[in-house]
């Protein structure tokens, strides 16, 4: 029987669902967190039947930080210890900063940064007490440079990258491993929603979420701090620092604006 439990946010679709599958395949119990109760129950039944693992679900909107407190209270009341935390939930819009719905973008920033930070802190506290645990935060290759037309999303992912690298250093010697996954454009509900704009980056050459999750799982188990799927993506991420920031910003905008 499984002896460890992994908590996955944004677990009903895309990379989150694929993470649930790969961990279940390796005999981990699951705690799934998402907003869509019906879809999550459907996925939970599938995972239970397919992999014969225990699956617990928690319905909540993580763009509200009070949901984090409710989730943590629930875990404590049920006596569920989290051995691995996967902060996968994320969102963002495409367009000029001055034209996007600022209230929606603020919710995205809350989800991508504040809620991620809060949940990480609460779960990390428990892990440090037990002298073991793993945390994987999902960022993006957008974290490595400014991203015009996705300015707030890209900036939030830069925060996730920087935050993760910093606490990975802070937690050395505690038994807690912290990693960040930086995938390129991947076939997820986010990119599917943005594909209607006809933008090439959200339509062509998208990475498969199953491959991203597998890559993230393997990197986490190997205790890598920064995990970037694919040689080309690693090369691009490293090369950003060698070029003038202005050039990188102009090129990134052109790439995001390019239509199919």
Helices and strands as residue ranges (DSSP letters): E 5-9, H 14-25, E 29-34, H 37-51, E 55-59, H 65-78, E 84-87, H 102-109, I 110-115, H 116-130, E 133-138, G 141-144, H 151-170, E 176-181, H 189-194, G 195-197, G 200-202, H 209-221, E 226-227, H 231-239, G 240-242, H 245-257
